[in-house]
Amino acid sequence: MVKEYKITVIYRGKEVSTVISAQSKHELYNTIFGQYPKSKILKIDENKKSRFSSISLADISDHVADFLQINHIDEESKIFFLNQLAIMIDAGISILDALREIKKSIQDRKLEKIIDSIVTDVNNGSSLSDAFGKYITIFGNLTITMVKLGDKTGDSAKALFRLVGMLEEIRDNRIKVKKAMSYPRNVLIAMAIAMVVIINYVIPKFESIFARFNSDLPIFTQILIGTEKFFANYGGYLFIFLMFTYLSFNYLMNHSQKFKFTVHFIMLKIYIIKDISIFSTLNRFMIVFSELLNAGVSIFEALEISIAMVDNLAIRKKLMQSYGEINRGSPLHKSFSSIGIFDNMVIQMIFTGESSGELQKMLNSISEYYKRKFNKIIENMHSLLEPIILLFIGLLVTTLALGIFMPIWSLGEVSKH
């Protein structure tokens, strides 16, 4: 059971008081000396407050998010944290001191707790990658792999700077995607508003007229009325169902490997999403693979670490097949060729790199190749989606137009009966 302790220590000549949560006295002392090394403990008082009285809304939110494994740390906070860590390590500051200093400027409550835990683990002898590895659902496979790369190469600062660059690139690409989707989103919002106005204020007039003449409304008008009645009667249930589906999806994505693999496999079959997933994943895979080879890591270990970074389980499975073939003595270009996710040009470049002894240089070129292909898709996303958007908007406009004009065209005929 987690208990709260109010502790007072002398640290660097000053008296410091704070509250620390721990499950045991051993964990408490580890935490104290992790945060305040070479300090002198003056007082330790167990907080006797009721367990329930100390629970805040933020605590409940944290527990729910932890259960569902929803990443609820701001992206900018993570990038800031990793960038500051890289700068401080590059400046010659020890990892522990760097983490303690960064913690002082962190505003995110969850991230602050994570840094505390990382400090404790590193102080107890864990590697930085092992300490980060406990929070893979927060930081993601890419971050954990790049931290591990720093441990392997002995240059954590360089690995972290590279990581920050990739995270900023991912963030910028996400912004580009949002911008590309802003036009269809705005059009759909406008269409939804138009539909609500027409269904609530225009269609009822026609409904009363046709009811007076004991005639049926045209089919498209009935569709609009049926849509309005469905949302009026079942809108609340639909909202609850969608929320339940969303939470269940998040839970299964983080707790069921089979479900996650199925989702990732389907993603590789969907228009545009397929190319975005493959190009972005292979770009990062090649970066990590080439960096590890450049650091002198064996091709087997480099491939194993690089594959562990891949988030898409369907792509990871294919790469693991190539890893098995390499272990059986197959050349890299042949093993990559057999899994069917690399372009022929890429296979030829790997073959050339293996033959000339310039594999690491070729892998860097391949990484840039996939980066260019990925950026091209992001930049052209609007034009790629335009046919689908126009088709969808066309169907909506046609339904609305026919729903309004068909009753008008039918009024003359109805009035004769």
C-alpha positions as CSV (number, residue, x, y, z in Angstrom):
1,M,0.0,0.0,0.0
2,V,1.3,3.4,-0.9
3,K,1.9,5.8,2.0
4,E,2.7,9.5,2.2
5,Y,5.7,10.7,4.2
6,K,6.6,14.2,5.1
7,I,10.4,14.4,5.2
8,T,12.8,17.1,6.3
9,V,16.4,16.9,5.2
10,I,19.6,19.1,5.2
11,Y,20.6,19.3,1.5
12,R,23.6,21.5,0.4
13,G,23.5,23.4,3.7
14,K,19.7,24.2,3.5
15,E,16.7,22.6,5.3
16,V,14.3,21.2,2.7
17,S,10.8,19.8,3.4
18,T,8.7,17.8,1.0
19,V,6.2,15.0,0.7
20,I,7.1,11.6,-0.8
21,S,4.9,8.6,-1.6
22,A,6.4,5.1,-1.2
23,Q,5.2,1.6,-0.6
24,S,8.0,0.7,1.9
25,K,10.7,2.4,4.0
26,H,13.3,0.9,1.7
27,E,11.7,2.6,-1.3
28,L,11.3,5.8,0.7
29,Y,15.0,6.0,1.5
30,N,15.9,5.2,-2.1
31,T,13.7,8.1,-3.2
32,I,15.1,10.5,-0.6
33,F,18.7,9.8,-1.5
34,G,17.9,9.7,-5.2
35,Q,16.5,13.2,-5.1
36,Y,18.8,14.6,-2.4
37,P,22.1,12.7,-2.5
38,K,24.5,13.0,0.5
39,S,21.7,14.7,2.5
40,K,21.1,14.4,6.2
41,I,17.6,13.3,7.2
42,L,16.2,15.3,10.1
43,K,12.6,14.1,10.3
44,I,10.2,11.6,8.7
45,D,6.5,11.7,9.5
46,E,3.9,9.4,8.0
47,N,1.0,11.3,6.7
48,K,-2.0,10.0,8.6
49,K,-4.7,11.6,6.4
50,S,-7.6,9.4,5.2
51,R,-6.7,7.6,2.0
52,F,-9.9,8.9,0.4
53,S,-9.6,12.5,1.6
54,S,-6.3,12.8,-0.2
55,I,-7.7,11.7,-3.6
56,S,-8.2,14.6,-5.9
57,L,-9.9,14.8,-9.3
58,A,-6.4,14.9,-10.9
59,D,-5.5,11.6,-9.1
60,I,-8.7,9.9,-10.4
61,S,-7.9,11.2,-13.9
62,D,-4.4,9.8,-13.6
63,H,-5.6,6.4,-12.5
64,V,-8.2,6.1,-15.2
65,A,-5.6,7.2,-17.9
66,D,-3.1,4.7,-16.5
67,F,-5.7,1.9,-16.6
68,L,-6.6,2.7,-20.2
69,Q,-2.9,3.5,-21.0
70,I,-4.0,6.8,-22.7
71,N,-1.0,9.0,-23.4
72,H,-1.9,12.2,-21.6
73,I,1.4,14.0,-21.5
74,D,1.5,17.1,-23.7
75,E,3.7,16.5,-26.8
76,E,5.5,19.8,-26.4
77,S,6.4,18.9,-22.8
78,K,8.0,15.7,-23.9
79,I,10.0,17.3,-26.6
80,F,11.1,20.1,-24.2
81,F,12.1,17.5,-21.6
82,L,14.2,15.4,-24.0
83,N,15.8,18.5,-25.7
84,Q,16.8,19.9,-22.3
85,L,18.2,16.5,-21.3
86,A,20.2,16.3,-24.5
87,I,21.6,19.9,-24.0
88,M,22.6,19.2,-20.4
89,I,24.3,15.9,-21.1
90,D,26.1,17.4,-24.1
91,A,27.3,20.2,-21.7
92,G,28.9,17.6,-19.5
93,I,26.3,17.5,-16.7
94,S,25.6,14.1,-15.3
95,I,22.3,12.4,-16.2
96,L,21.1,12.5,-12.6
97,D,21.9,16.2,-12.1
98,A,20.4,17.0,-15.5
99,L,17.1,15.2,-14.6
100,R,16.8,16.9,-11.3
101,E,17.4,20.4,-12.8
102,I,14.9,19.7,-15.6
103,K,12.3,18.6,-13.1
104,K,12.2,22.1,-11.6
105,S,11.0,23.6,-14.8
106,I,8.4,20.9,-15.7
107,Q,4.8,22.0,-15.4
108,D,3.2,18.7,-16.3
109,R,2.3,16.8,-13.1
110,K,2.5,13.3,-14.7
111,L,5.9,14.0,-16.3
112,E,7.2,15.3,-13.0
113,K,6.4,12.0,-11.4
114,I,8.0,10.1,-14.3
115,I,11.2,12.0,-13.9
116,D,11.2,11.3,-10.2
117,S,10.9,7.6,-11.0
118,I,13.7,7.7,-13.7
119,V,16.0,9.5,-11.2
120,T,15.4,6.8,-8.6
121,D,16.0,4.0,-11.1
122,V,19.2,5.5,-12.5
123,N,20.4,6.2,-9.0
124,N,19.8,2.6,-8.1
125,G,22.0,1.4,-11.0
126,S,19.6,1.0,-13.9
127,S,20.5,2.2,-17.3
128,L,18.7,5.3,-18.7
129,S,17.0,3.1,-21.4
130,D,15.7,0.7,-18.7
131,A,14.4,3.6,-16.6
132,F,12.7,5.1,-19.6
133,G,11.5,1.6,-20.7
134,K,9.0,1.4,-17.8
135,Y,7.1,4.3,-19.6
136,I,7.0,2.9,-23.1
137,T,3.2,3.7,-23.4
138,I,4.0,7.3,-22.5
139,F,7.1,7.9,-24.6
140,G,6.6,5.4,-27.4
141,N,8.9,2.8,-29.0
142,L,10.9,5.4,-30.9
143,T,12.0,7.3,-27.8
144,I,12.9,4.1,-25.9
145,T,15.0,2.8,-28.8
146,M,16.8,6.1,-29.3
147,V,17.7,6.2,-25.6
148,K,18.9,2.6,-25.9
149,L,20.9,3.7,-28.9
150,G,22.6,6.4,-26.7
151,D,23.4,3.7,-24.1
152,K,24.9,1.4,-26.8
153,T,27.0,4.1,-28.5
154,G,28.0,5.9,-25.3
155,D,26.8,9.2,-26.8
156,S,23.4,9.8,-25.3
157,A,23.4,13.5,-26.2
158,K,23.7,12.8,-29.9
159,A,21.0,10.1,-29.8
160,L,18.7,12.4,-27.9
161,F,19.3,15.3,-30.3
162,R,18.5,13.0,-33.2
163,L,15.4,11.8,-31.3
164,V,14.2,15.4,-30.7
165,G,14.6,16.2,-34.4
166,M,12.5,13.2,-35.3
167,L,9.8,14.0,-32.7
168,E,9.6,17.6,-34.0
169,E,9.3,16.3,-37.6
170,I,6.5,14.0,-36.5
171,R,4.8,16.9,-34.8
172,D,5.2,19.1,-37.8
173,N,3.8,16.4,-40.1
174,R,0.8,16.0,-37.8
175,I,0.2,19.7,-38.1
176,K,0.4,19.5,-41.9
177,V,-2.1,16.6,-41.9
178,K,-4.5,18.7,-39.7
179,K,-4.1,21.6,-42.1
180,A,-4.8,19.3,-45.1
181,M,-7.9,18.0,-43.4
182,S,-9.2,21.5,-42.4
183,Y,-10.9,22.1,-45.7
184,P,-13.0,18.8,-45.8
185,R,-13.7,19.2,-42.0
186,N,-15.0,22.8,-42.5
187,V,-17.1,21.7,-45.5
188,L,-18.6,18.8,-43.5
189,I,-19.4,21.1,-40.6
190,A,-21.2,23.6,-42.9
191,M,-23.1,20.7,-44.5
192,A,-24.1,19.4,-41.1
193,I,-25.4,22.8,-40.1
194,A,-27.3,23.1,-43.3
195,M,-28.8,19.7,-42.8
196,V,-29.9,20.5,-39.3
197,V,-31.5,23.8,-40.4
198,I,-33.3,22.2,-43.3
199,I,-34.5,19.1,-41.3
200,N,-35.8,21.3,-38.4
201,Y,-37.3,24.3,-40.3
202,V,-38.0,23.4,-43.9
203,I,-39.0,19.7,-44.0
204,P,-41.7,20.0,-41.3
205,K,-43.6,22.5,-43.5
206,F,-43.7,19.9,-46.3
207,E,-44.6,17.2,-43.9
208,S,-47.7,19.1,-42.7
209,I,-48.8,19.9,-46.2
210,F,-48.5,16.3,-47.4
211,A,-50.2,15.0,-44.2
212,R,-53.2,17.4,-45.0
213,F,-53.6,15.8,-48.4
214,N,-53.0,12.3,-47.0
215,S,-50.1,11.7,-49.3
216,D,-46.6,10.2,-48.8
217,L,-43.5,12.4,-48.9
218,P,-40.9,11.6,-51.6
219,I,-38.3,9.0,-50.5
220,F,-35.4,11.5,-50.1
221,T,-37.5,13.7,-47.9
222,Q,-38.4,10.7,-45.8
223,I,-34.7,9.8,-45.4
224,L,-34.0,13.3,-44.0
225,I,-36.9,13.1,-41.6
226,G,-35.9,9.6,-40.6
227,T,-32.3,10.9,-39.9
228,E,-33.7,13.7,-37.7
229,K,-35.9,11.3,-35.7
230,F,-33.1,8.8,-35.3
231,F,-30.8,11.4,-33.7
232,A,-33.6,12.9,-31.6
233,N,-34.6,9.5,-30.2
234,Y,-31.2,7.7,-30.1
235,G,-28.6,10.5,-30.2
236,G,-27.8,10.0,-26.5
237,Y,-27.4,6.3,-26.9
238,L,-25.3,6.8,-30.0
239,F,-23.0,9.1,-28.1
240,I,-22.6,6.6,-25.2
241,F,-21.9,3.8,-27.7
242,L,-19.2,5.9,-29.5
243,M,-17.5,6.8,-26.2
244,F,-17.6,3.1,-25.1
245,T,-16.2,2.1,-28.5
246,Y,-13.4,4.7,-28.3
247,L,-12.4,3.7,-24.7
248,S,-12.6,0.0,-25.5
249,F,-10.5,0.5,-28.7
250,N,-7.8,2.3,-26.6
251,Y,-7.9,-0.4,-24.0
252,L,-7.6,-3.2,-26.5
253,M,-4.9,-1.4,-28.4
254,N,-2.8,-1.3,-25.3
255,H,-3.7,-4.7,-23.7
256,S,-4.3,-7.1,-26.7
257,Q,-1.4,-7.7,-29.1
258,K,-3.7,-9.7,-31.4
259,F,-6.2,-6.9,-31.7
260,K,-3.4,-4.3,-32.2
261,F,-1.8,-6.5,-34.9
262,T,-5.2,-6.7,-36.7
263,V,-5.7,-2.9,-36.6
264,H,-2.1,-2.4,-37.9
265,F,-2.6,-5.0,-40.6
266,I,-5.8,-3.3,-41.8
267,M,-4.0,0.1,-41.8
268,L,-1.6,-1.3,-44.4
269,K,-4.6,-2.0,-46.7
270,I,-6.2,1.5,-46.5
271,Y,-5.7,4.1,-49.2
272,I,-3.1,6.8,-48.3
273,I,-2.8,5.5,-44.7
274,K,-0.9,2.5,-46.0
275,D,1.9,4.6,-47.6
276,I,2.1,7.0,-44.7
277,S,2.6,4.1,-42.3
278,I,5.2,2.3,-44.4
279,F,7.3,5.4,-45.4
280,S,7.4,7.0,-42.0
281,T,8.2,3.7,-40.3
282,L,10.9,2.7,-42.7
283,N,12.5,6.2,-42.6
284,R,12.9,5.9,-38.8
285,F,13.9,2.2,-39.0
286,M,16.7,3.0,-41.4
287,I,18.0,6.0,-39.3
288,V,18.3,3.8,-36.1
289,F,19.7,0.9,-38.0
290,S,22.4,3.0,-39.7
291,E,23.3,4.8,-36.4
292,L,23.8,1.4,-34.6
293,L,26.0,0.0,-37.4
294,N,28.0,3.2,-37.5
295,A,28.6,2.8,-33.7
296,G,30.1,-0.7,-34.3
297,V,27.1,-2.7,-33.1
298,S,26.8,-6.1,-34.9
299,I,24.2,-6.3,-37.7
300,F,22.2,-8.9,-35.7
301,E,21.9,-6.7,-32.6
302,A,21.4,-3.5,-34.6
303,L,18.6,-5.1,-36.5
304,E,17.0,-6.5,-33.4
305,I,17.1,-3.1,-31.6
306,S,15.8,-1.3,-34.7
307,I,12.9,-3.7,-35.2
308,A,11.9,-3.2,-31.6
309,M,11.4,0.5,-32.4
310,V,8.8,-0.2,-35.1
311,D,5.3,0.6,-33.8
312,N,3.3,-1.1,-36.5
313,L,3.1,-4.7,-35.5
314,A,2.4,-6.0,-39.1
315,I,5.5,-4.3,-40.4
316,R,7.5,-5.5,-37.3
317,K,6.4,-9.1,-38.0
318,K,7.7,-8.8,-41.6
319,L,11.0,-7.3,-40.4
320,M,11.4,-10.1,-37.9
321,Q,11.1,-12.6,-40.8
322,S,14.1,-10.9,-42.4
323,Y,15.9,-11.0,-39.1
324,G,15.4,-14.8,-39.0
325,E,16.7,-15.2,-42.5
326,I,19.8,-13.1,-41.7
327,N,20.4,-15.4,-38.7
328,R,20.4,-18.3,-41.0
329,G,23.1,-16.7,-43.2
330,S,21.1,-14.9,-45.8
331,P,22.5,-11.5,-47.0
332,L,20.7,-8.4,-45.9
333,H,19.4,-7.5,-49.4
334,K,18.0,-10.9,-49.9
335,S,16.3,-11.1,-46.5
336,F,14.7,-7.6,-47.1
337,S,13.7,-8.5,-50.6
338,S,11.7,-11.6,-49.4
339,I,9.4,-9.7,-47.1
340,G,7.9,-7.4,-49.8
341,I,7.8,-4.0,-48.1
342,F,11.0,-2.5,-49.6
343,D,11.1,-1.0,-53.1
344,N,13.3,-2.7,-55.8
345,M,15.5,0.4,-55.8
346,V,16.1,0.2,-52.1
347,I,17.0,-3.5,-52.4
348,Q,19.6,-2.6,-55.1
349,M,21.0,0.2,-52.9
350,I,21.4,-2.2,-50.0
351,F,23.1,-4.8,-52.3
352,T,25.5,-2.0,-53.5
353,G,26.2,-1.0,-49.9
354,E,27.0,-4.6,-48.9
355,S,29.2,-5.2,-51.9
356,S,31.2,-1.9,-51.5
357,G,31.4,-2.0,-47.7
358,E,29.4,1.3,-47.6
359,L,26.2,-0.1,-46.1
360,Q,25.8,2.5,-43.4
361,K,26.1,5.3,-45.9
362,M,23.5,3.6,-48.2
363,L,21.1,3.2,-45.3
364,N,21.3,6.9,-44.6
365,S,20.5,7.6,-48.3
366,I,17.6,5.1,-48.0
367,S,16.3,6.9,-44.9
368,E,16.3,10.2,-46.8
369,Y,14.6,8.5,-49.8
370,Y,11.7,7.3,-47.5
371,K,11.6,10.7,-45.8
372,R,11.1,12.5,-49.2
373,K,8.4,10.0,-50.2
374,F,6.6,10.5,-46.9
375,N,6.8,14.3,-47.2
376,K,5.5,14.2,-50.7
377,I,2.4,12.3,-49.6
378,I,1.8,14.8,-46.7
379,E,2.1,17.8,-49.0
380,N,-0.2,16.3,-51.6
381,M,-2.7,14.9,-49.2
382,H,-5.4,17.4,-50.1
383,S,-5.3,16.5,-53.8
384,L,-5.1,12.8,-52.9
385,L,-8.2,13.0,-50.7
386,E,-10.1,15.4,-53.0
387,P,-11.9,12.7,-55.1
388,I,-13.2,11.0,-52.0
389,I,-14.2,14.3,-50.4
390,L,-16.0,15.5,-53.6
391,L,-17.9,12.2,-53.8
392,F,-19.0,12.3,-50.2
393,I,-20.0,16.0,-50.4
394,G,-21.8,15.3,-53.7
395,L,-23.9,12.6,-52.1
396,L,-24.8,14.9,-49.2
397,V,-25.7,17.8,-51.5
398,T,-27.8,15.5,-53.7
399,T,-29.7,14.1,-50.8
400,L,-30.4,17.6,-49.4
401,A,-31.4,19.0,-52.7
402,L,-33.7,16.2,-53.6
403,G,-35.1,16.2,-50.1
404,I,-36.1,19.8,-50.6
405,F,-37.0,20.0,-54.3
406,M,-38.9,16.7,-54.7
407,P,-41.7,17.8,-52.4
408,I,-41.9,21.1,-54.2
409,W,-42.2,19.3,-57.6
410,S,-44.8,17.0,-56.1
411,L,-47.0,19.7,-54.6
412,G,-48.9,20.4,-57.7
413,E,-49.7,16.7,-58.2
414,V,-50.6,16.3,-54.5
415,S,-53.0,19.3,-54.6
416,K,-55.1,17.7,-57.4
417,H,-56.1,14.7,-55.3
